[in-house]
Amino acid sequence: MNSLTALRLLPWLSAEGKPCFLVPGEEGGIVSRIADEKEARQLADGLDVLRSARRVLDDPLTPNVEVRYAALRLTECLADVLRVAESRGRRLLSTAEDGAGDLDAESDSVSVPEAGP
């Protein structure tokens, strides 16, 4: 197992602004559950911000300050979503390297609703 993929990238930074990692256990402990919940909140927040930003950008008369605010929030959410994707990608690689590459489509899939108008 690759030591880089064995570590779970957590969805928050240390006080110094550095990435935090977790050595996951067999069953997943409390820190893993907290990280799962935070990732779910980050993805949901990203969807909400995307919907709001679309409304702002669809209106050609939206003031620049609102467009800038939407862009800042979108940037924050994109960083969160990329971090979640990296963390989950590492875990998939770790699973594949362990020889357990067959994922159960129902238990291990993630569904993110498509953002609509």
Secondary structure as UniProt FT lines:
FT   HELIX           3..6
FT   STRAND          8..13
FT   TURN            15..16
FT   STRAND          19..22
FT   HELIX           30..58
FT   TURN            60..61
FT   HELIX           64..97
FT   TURN            98..99
FT   HELIX           105..108
//
